[in-house]
Every structure is written in C-alpha cells, then in structure tokens.
Amino acid sequence: MRKPLMPVLREILRNSEDGYTIKELSCIVDYKPDTVNCSLKAMPDVYIDRWILLSHSKGKYSAVWMAVQVPEHCPKPE
C-alpha cells in the first residue's frame, strides 16, 4: 500500500534546496503528473518559485515547486 501523497511531496520539497518540477516529482514518487499536480495545488504550504524554459519544446515553461515551513500559531495570552 502506498503512503499518502501529500506528506511525501511535502517532505521531498522541504528537503530540496532548489525545488522540483511536476515531471521530476512524478518520477520520484511514481505517480502520474496529473495526480502530483492536483496534490500540489491543494497544499497550502507549497508554491511555484520560478518557471524554467524547457529545452525540448519551443517556448514552453515548467513550474518549479518549493515548500515553506509553516510556523506554529502564536500562543494564546495567559
């Protein structure tokens, strides 16, 4: 049985210094790119850091995704 995808993607992206494209993540986690894309869009702690021009296709770009560490809520005053 596979692990839930979102925690796996979160761990991969948080441990990455440069981020990953959907295609790269798809290869790492062995899920279809559409599934990875849907998961990333539903995660509030990931974002598109930049776009890279794909060398094998004219004028097409791919998003590079990164994750941020979400801080804890501020403690309630006593």
HELIX and SHEET records of a PDB file:
HELIX    1   1 LEU A    5  ARG A   14  1                                  10    
HELIX    2   2 ILE A   22  VAL A   29  1                                   8    
HELIX    3   3 PRO A   33  LYS A   41  1                                   9    
SHEET    1   A 2 VAL A  46  LEU A  53  0                                        
SHEET    2   A 2 TYR A  61  ALA A  67 -1                                        
END                                                                             
